[in-house]
Amino acid sequence: MSNDVTQFIDELKESWQVELSMNLRGVVHQAIPDVHERIQYKKPHFLKNGKYAPVISTSKDAVSFTIFNANSLKLPEGLYSGPPERKTIKLRKGDTIDSEQLVSFVKEASSSL
């Protein structure tokens, strides 16, 4: 795990964003055991074989989780937005994630990277 990504998460102002970001990071590591982490464009990027897999980004009132290479995913209606190749779920304070489902989406999306 990258110290830069750990520092990014630890420095988030809202405790719920820290917790959510740590959970999302855990999802990525479960789905892609050999994932490479780095901070790029001021947010955590996760790469498999040098190609973008997920990205975590934060705003004042949300944590966004983008899955790259998402063309073939069968995602729940209305939860994800973005073009076919890149889908984002925006999570707000109090939202929960279905970690098991998210792990399978990330695993499937990154399987061909």
Backbone as ProteinMPNN parsed JSONL, in Angstrom:
{"seq_chain_A": "MSNDVTQFIDELKESWQVELSMNLRGVVHQAIPDVHERIQYKKPHFLKNGKYAPVISTSKDAVSFTIFNANSLKLPEGLYSGPPERKTIKLRKGDTIDSEQLVSFVKEASSSL", "coords_chain_A": {"N_chain_A": [[0.841, -1.187, 0.0], [0.424, 2.241, -0.708], [2.124, 4.893, 0.863], [1.505, 7.512, 0.252], [-1.177, 7.399, -0.572], [-2.351, 6.489, 1.779], [-1.791, 8.7, 3.427], [-3.27, 10.684, 2.064], [-5.913, 9.771, 2.511], [-5.973, 9.793, 5.337], [-5.822, 12.52, 5.799], [-8.241, 13.603, 5.078], [-10.973, 15.766, 5.756], [-13.477, 15.094, 6.896], [-14.676, 12.593, 9.057], [-16.364, 10.53, 8.212], [-15.793, 10.433, 5.522], [-13.175, 9.546, 5.562], [-13.518, 6.96, 6.635], [-15.194, 5.77, 4.678], [-13.547, 5.987, 2.385], [-11.388, 4.37, 3.189], [-12.713, 1.915, 3.32], [-13.438, 1.623, 0.611], [-10.907, 1.492, -0.542], [-10.083, -0.917, 0.556], [-11.863, -2.619, -0.755], [-10.877, -2.43, -3.374], [-8.325, -3.607, -3.063], [-9.069, -6.17, -2.351], [-10.347, -7.014, -4.668], [-8.385, -6.702, -6.635], [-5.625, -8.083, -6.091], [-2.868, -7.544, -6.68], [-2.709, -4.814, -7.072], [-1.589, -1.521, -7.971], [-0.973, 1.456, -6.294], [-1.332, 5.02, -6.474], [-0.987, 8.585, -6.078], [-2.522, 10.738, -8.205], [-3.346, 13.54, -10.109], [-4.204, 14.718, -7.772], [-5.691, 12.767, -6.378], [-6.438, 9.41, -5.191], [-5.399, 6.848, -7.315], [-5.834, 3.65, -8.705], [-4.068, 1.088, -10.156], [-3.835, -1.542, -12.563], [-1.571, -3.573, -14.071], [-0.439, -1.251, -15.117], [-2.611, 0.145, -16.087], [-5.533, 2.195, -15.674], [-7.7, 1.299, -13.061], [-9.872, 1.413, -10.526], [-10.729, 4.74, -9.177], [-10.608, 6.97, -6.465], [-12.298, 9.82, -5.451], [-12.828, 12.911, -3.75], [-15.22, 15.307, -2.571], [-16.659, 18.229, -1.08], [-19.052, 17.219, 0.045], [-19.2, 14.53, -0.63], [-17.994, 11.212, -1.578], [-16.554, 9.918, -4.343], [-16.476, 7.063, -6.427], [-14.905, 5.686, -9.034], [-15.106, 3.343, -11.602], [-13.065, 2.036, -13.986], [-12.945, 0.768, -17.409], [-15.487, -0.309, -17.659], [-17.385, -1.193, -19.472], [-18.667, -3.751, -19.873], [-20.042, -4.263, -17.554], [-22.9, -5.09, -15.589], [-24.658, -2.963, -14.09], [-26.449, -1.739, -11.166], [-29.475, -0.056, -11.806], [-29.576, 3.468, -12.041], [-27.744, 4.02, -9.956], [-25.121, 4.431, -10.781], [-23.177, 6.675, -12.782], [-22.039, 8.212, -15.868], [-19.938, 7.722, -18.848], [-20.03, 4.688, -20.919], [-17.534, 3.342, -20.646], [-16.538, 4.113, -18.215], [-17.649, 4.24, -15.061], [-19.269, 5.888, -12.356], [-19.958, 6.0, -8.893], [-21.526, 8.013, -6.556], [-21.105, 8.716, -3.263], [-22.581, 9.694, -0.22], [-22.591, 11.198, 3.101], [-23.607, 8.849, 5.481], [-24.381, 6.983, 3.607], [-24.16, 3.566, 2.622], [-22.011, 0.93, 1.468], [-22.227, -1.865, -0.692], [-20.049, -4.016, -0.223], [-19.294, -6.581, -1.147], [-20.612, -6.785, -3.629], [-19.427, -4.61, -4.937], [-16.743, -5.421, -4.979], [-16.969, -7.563, -6.775], [-17.728, -6.176, -9.12], [-15.464, -4.526, -9.576], [-13.491, -6.482, -9.843], [-14.415, -7.843, -12.138], [-14.386, -5.745, -14.055], [-11.679, -5.127, -14.122], [-10.523, -7.427, -14.989], [-9.672, -7.817, -17.632], [-7.553, -6.149, -17.924]], "CA_chain_A": [[0.0, 0.0, 0.0], [1.183, 3.466, -0.864], [2.054, 5.872, 1.958], [0.844, 8.718, -0.26], [-2.626, 7.171, -0.541], [-2.702, 6.459, 3.206], [-1.761, 10.085, 3.889], [-4.41, 11.36, 1.448], [-7.124, 9.365, 3.225], [-5.877, 10.271, 6.723], [-5.947, 13.979, 5.865], [-9.595, 14.06, 4.737], [-11.519, 16.534, 6.878], [-14.653, 14.453, 7.482], [-14.381, 11.214, 9.485], [-17.133, 9.585, 7.394], [-15.074, 10.29, 4.245], [-12.011, 8.699, 5.856], [-14.005, 5.581, 6.776], [-15.672, 5.311, 3.367], [-12.383, 5.85, 1.505], [-10.643, 3.181, 3.628], [-13.503, 0.752, 2.894], [-13.304, 1.51, -0.851], [-9.536, 1.025, -0.79], [-10.103, -2.339, 0.885], [-12.573, -3.28, -1.859], [-9.946, -2.496, -4.508], [-7.272, -4.585, -2.761], [-9.688, -7.501, -2.379], [-10.665, -7.334, -6.069], [-7.148, -6.718, -7.445], [-4.582, -8.287, -5.075], [-1.568, -6.96, -7.05], [-2.968, -3.442, -7.52], [-0.582, -0.48, -7.702], [-1.637, 2.706, -5.883], [-0.568, 6.272, -6.531], [-1.754, 9.827, -6.123], [-2.4, 11.404, -9.502], [-4.391, 14.566, -10.191], [-4.624, 14.969, -6.389], [-6.611, 11.758, -5.845], [-5.915, 8.05, -5.289], [-5.645, 6.043, -8.502], [-5.437, 2.257, -8.542], [-3.727, 0.59, -11.48], [-3.504, -2.948, -12.78], [-0.729, -3.667, -15.272], [-0.214, 0.099, -15.626], [-3.85, 0.739, -16.618], [-6.468, 2.626, -14.636], [-8.802, 0.461, -12.585], [-10.707, 2.432, -9.869], [-10.223, 6.011, -8.65], [-11.415, 7.565, -5.398], [-12.17, 11.276, -5.363], [-13.689, 13.472, -2.711], [-15.639, 16.701, -2.635], [-17.097, 18.672, 0.243], [-20.148, 16.423, 0.607], [-19.304, 13.2, -1.245], [-16.843, 10.42, -1.997], [-16.891, 9.28, -5.616], [-15.687, 5.879, -6.759], [-15.035, 5.463, -10.471], [-14.592, 2.071, -12.104], [-12.682, 2.119, -15.402], [-13.112, -0.456, -18.2], [-16.769, -0.779, -17.13], [-18.316, -1.444, -20.583], [-19.433, -5.003, -19.801], [-20.685, -4.432, -16.245], [-24.362, -4.961, -15.429], [-24.739, -2.188, -12.847], [-27.805, -1.393, -10.718], [-30.053, 1.117, -12.468], [-29.675, 4.723, -11.308], [-26.702, 4.245, -8.949], [-23.857, 4.802, -11.419], [-23.299, 7.612, -13.901], [-20.839, 8.337, -16.687], [-19.925, 7.015, -20.132], [-19.967, 3.226, -20.763], [-16.216, 2.812, -20.26], [-16.128, 4.657, -16.91], [-18.867, 4.454, -14.268], [-19.002, 6.484, -11.043], [-20.995, 6.049, -7.87], [-21.261, 9.122, -5.641], [-21.575, 8.339, -1.933], [-22.674, 10.806, 0.721], [-22.603, 10.843, 4.522], [-24.703, 7.956, 5.837], [-24.535, 5.93, 2.598], [-23.365, 2.361, 2.845], [-21.647, 0.261, 0.221], [-22.3, -3.316, -0.744], [-18.647, -4.334, -0.527], [-19.217, -7.813, -1.933], [-21.022, -6.451, -4.998], [-18.414, -3.72, -5.49], [-15.569, -6.251, -5.263], [-17.197, -8.318, -8.018], [-17.699, -5.226, -10.24], [-14.061, -4.123, -9.805], [-12.801, -7.681, -10.336], [-14.845, -8.082, -13.523], [-13.924, -4.639, -14.905], [-10.211, -5.136, -14.248], [-10.048, -8.757, -15.406], [-9.035, -7.788, -18.952], [-6.455, -5.154, -17.94]], "C_chain_A": [[0.881, 1.244, 0.0], [1.002, 4.399, 0.335], [1.34, 7.146, 1.521], [-0.674, 8.579, -0.213], [-3.112, 7.137, 0.91], [-2.776, 7.881, 3.755], [-2.949, 10.873, 3.338], [-5.683, 11.053, 2.243], [-7.118, 9.911, 4.658], [-6.117, 11.766, 6.847], [-7.319, 14.5, 5.432], [-10.226, 14.695, 5.973], [-12.657, 15.823, 7.606], [-14.364, 12.99, 7.829], [-15.148, 10.188, 8.654], [-16.469, 9.381, 6.027], [-13.838, 9.406, 4.417], [-12.449, 7.237, 5.887], [-14.441, 4.997, 5.425], [-14.503, 5.071, 2.412], [-11.541, 4.629, 1.886], [-11.385, 1.914, 3.204], [-13.37, 0.528, 1.383], [-11.912, 1.012, -1.239], [-9.438, -0.477, -0.512], [-10.779, -3.157, -0.2], [-11.615, -3.478, -3.039], [-8.896, -3.579, -4.267], [-7.815, -6.017, -2.745], [-9.923, -7.944, -3.829], [-9.417, -7.497, -6.929], [-5.966, -6.864, -6.479], [-3.235, -7.62, -5.4], [-1.701, -5.518, -7.552], [-1.814, -2.513, -7.133], [-1.329, 0.808, -7.389], [-0.722, 3.891, -6.128], [-1.524, 7.456, -6.471], [-1.467, 10.465, -7.474], [-3.579, 12.351, -9.614], [-5.037, 14.79, -8.819], [-5.688, 14.01, -5.873], [-6.015, 10.36, -6.029], [-6.372, 7.342, -6.568], [-5.113, 4.639, -8.227], [-5.241, 1.681, -9.933], [-3.444, -0.905, -11.464], [-2.763, -3.022, -14.109], [-0.559, -2.298, -15.938], [-1.45, 0.792, -16.173], [-4.786, 1.095, -15.471], [-7.505, 1.562, -14.337], [-9.738, 1.44, -11.848], [-9.94, 3.697, -9.483], [-11.177, 6.452, -7.552], [-11.214, 9.07, -5.471], [-13.17, 11.792, -4.349], [-14.049, 14.912, -3.037], [-16.159, 17.037, -1.248], [-18.131, 17.73, 0.862], [-20.258, 15.013, 0.04], [-17.937, 12.54, -1.412], [-17.294, 9.717, -3.271], [-15.928, 8.132, -5.869], [-15.945, 5.556, -8.216], [-14.376, 4.144, -10.847], [-14.317, 2.237, -13.603], [-12.902, 0.764, -16.072], [-14.446, -1.13, -17.853], [-17.782, -1.181, -18.204], [-19.212, -2.661, -20.391], [-20.196, -5.185, -18.483], [-22.203, -4.253, -16.317], [-24.587, -4.295, -14.076], [-26.186, -1.895, -12.468], [-28.258, -0.074, -11.347], [-30.048, 2.33, -11.532], [-28.592, 5.005, -10.284], [-25.414, 4.805, -9.54], [-24.116, 5.748, -12.576], [-21.989, 7.617, -14.682], [-20.94, 7.548, -17.976], [-19.721, 5.512, -19.908], [-18.624, 2.696, -20.25], [-15.784, 3.214, -18.849], [-17.381, 4.998, -16.107], [-18.515, 4.91, -12.856], [-20.224, 6.376, -10.151], [-20.586, 7.149, -6.888], [-21.913, 8.782, -4.305], [-21.534, 9.54, -1.002], [-22.71, 10.29, 2.157], [-23.829, 9.974, 4.823], [-24.941, 6.852, 4.829], [-23.678, 4.727, 2.985], [-23.048, 1.748, 1.489], [-21.842, -1.234, 0.387], [-20.923, -3.788, -1.193], [-18.511, -5.556, -1.422], [-19.541, -7.545, -3.402], [-19.948, -5.589, -5.668], [-17.137, -4.489, -5.833], [-15.775, -6.999, -6.582], [-17.198, -7.399, -9.236], [-16.248, -4.853, -10.589], [-13.263, -5.296, -10.385], [-13.128, -7.929, -11.806], [-14.286, -7.003, -14.458], [-12.413, -4.71, -15.141], [-9.666, -6.449, -14.787], [-9.317, -8.736, -16.754], [-7.903, -6.762, -19.04], [-5.103, -5.84, -17.874]], "O_chain_A": [[1.939, 1.281, 0.628], [-0.12, 4.662, 0.768], [0.653, 7.785, 2.318], [-1.377, 9.525, 0.143], [-4.163, 7.694, 1.23], [-3.72, 8.225, 4.467], [-3.569, 11.646, 4.068], [-6.434, 11.959, 2.603], [-8.128, 10.427, 5.136], [-6.569, 12.234, 7.892], [-7.54, 15.711, 5.419], [-10.036, 14.221, 7.094], [-12.777, 15.948, 8.825], [-13.865, 12.238, 6.992], [-14.643, 9.092, 8.412], [-16.564, 8.303, 5.44], [-13.497, 8.618, 3.534], [-11.834, 6.381, 5.25], [-14.091, 3.867, 5.085], [-14.474, 4.061, 1.708], [-11.035, 3.93, 1.008], [-10.758, 0.945, 2.774], [-13.211, -0.605, 0.927], [-11.766, 0.206, -2.158], [-8.789, -1.213, -1.255], [-10.33, -4.255, -0.532], [-11.553, -4.559, -3.626], [-8.607, -4.377, -5.159], [-7.102, -6.961, -3.086], [-9.72, -9.11, -4.169], [-9.387, -8.324, -7.84], [-5.367, -5.861, -6.089], [-2.536, -7.177, -4.489], [-0.895, -5.062, -8.363], [-1.159, -2.701, -6.108], [-2.22, 1.208, -8.139], [0.499, 3.789, -6.009], [-2.711, 7.335, -6.775], [-0.313, 10.7, -7.835], [-4.699, 11.992, -9.249], [-6.241, 15.02, -8.713], [-6.5, 14.383, -5.027], [-5.188, 10.147, -6.916], [-7.565, 7.252, -6.857], [-4.071, 4.47, -7.594], [-6.126, 1.768, -10.784], [-2.899, -1.453, -10.506], [-3.27, -2.584, -15.141], [-0.536, -2.195, -17.164], [-1.357, 1.914, -16.672], [-4.836, 0.413, -14.447], [-8.112, 0.994, -15.245], [-10.365, 2.257, -12.523], [-8.709, 3.731, -9.462], [-12.395, 6.329, -7.683], [-10.08, 9.542, -5.545], [-14.218, 11.19, -4.12], [-13.292, 15.634, -3.686], [-16.099, 16.206, -0.341], [-18.093, 17.471, 2.064], [-21.289, 14.361, 0.203], [-16.892, 13.191, -1.391], [-18.298, 9.004, -3.273], [-14.737, 8.214, -5.57], [-17.059, 5.196, -8.595], [-13.241, 3.866, -10.461], [-15.222, 2.539, -14.382], [-13.03, -0.258, -15.399], [-14.53, -2.355, -17.764], [-18.93, -1.481, -17.876], [-20.399, -2.608, -20.714], [-20.92, -6.167, -18.323], [-22.709, -3.376, -17.017], [-24.693, -4.967, -13.05], [-27.053, -1.811, -13.338], [-27.501, 0.894, -11.404], [-30.463, 2.233, -10.376], [-28.515, 6.125, -9.778], [-24.699, 5.561, -8.883], [-25.132, 5.648, -13.264], [-20.971, 7.099, -14.224], [-21.895, 6.801, -18.187], [-19.288, 5.102, -18.831], [-18.584, 1.715, -19.506], [-14.779, 2.715, -18.342], [-18.093, 5.945, -16.441], [-17.586, 4.391, -12.236], [-21.356, 6.619, -10.571], [-19.438, 7.203, -6.448], [-23.126, 8.585, -4.228], [-20.57, 10.305, -0.999], [-22.845, 9.09, 2.392], [-24.951, 10.328, 4.461], [-25.625, 5.877, 5.138], [-22.616, 4.865, 3.592], [-23.725, 2.011, 0.495], [-21.645, -1.789, 1.468], [-20.663, -3.941, -2.387], [-17.703, -5.563, -2.351], [-18.841, -8.012, -4.301], [-19.602, -5.813, -6.828], [-16.519, -4.233, -6.866], [-14.867, -7.062, -7.41], [-16.714, -7.799, -10.295], [-15.862, -4.864, -11.757], [-12.462, -5.119, -11.302], [-12.238, -8.191, -12.616], [-13.771, -7.318, -15.531], [-11.932, -4.391, -16.228], [-8.463, -6.568, -15.018], [-8.431, -9.559, -16.986], [-7.356, -6.536, -20.119], [-4.07, -5.17, -17.877]]}, "name": "protein", "num_of_chains": 1, "seq": "MSNDVTQFIDELKESWQVELSMNLRGVVHQAIPDVHERIQYKKPHFLKNGKYAPVISTSKDAVSFTIFNANSLKLPEGLYSGPPERKTIKLRKGDTIDSEQLVSFVKEASSSL"}
